[in-house]
Amino acid sequence: MKKSERVLSNNLYLLRAEKRWTQKYVAEQLGVTRQTINSLEASKYNPSLMLAFEISQLYRKRIDEIFSYEKKGECGG
C-alpha cells in the first residue's frame, strides 16, 4: 500500500464535545492556537509526537484511543 493511501484519523472533536470544552480552552491547555485545534479536529494537521502525548494526558486517554492510522475512506472520526 502506498504511503499516500493512509491517513491519521482522530476523534478529538467527540472527546472535546463530551467534556463540553471549547477549542479555545483546549488550545490554552496545550499551549497552541485555536486554529491548530481546529486543524487537528478536521484531520488537516497531524500533531507532533510531543503534542500527541500532551493531548493524551489532557483527555486522560491512550494515544491509540484518540488517533488511528487507517486507509483513506475508512476514517471514522
Secondary structure, 3 states (H helix, E strand, C coil): CCHHHEEEEECHHHHHHHHCCCHHHHHHHHCCCHHHHHHHHCCCCCCCHHHHHHHHHHHCCCHHHHEEEEECCCCCC
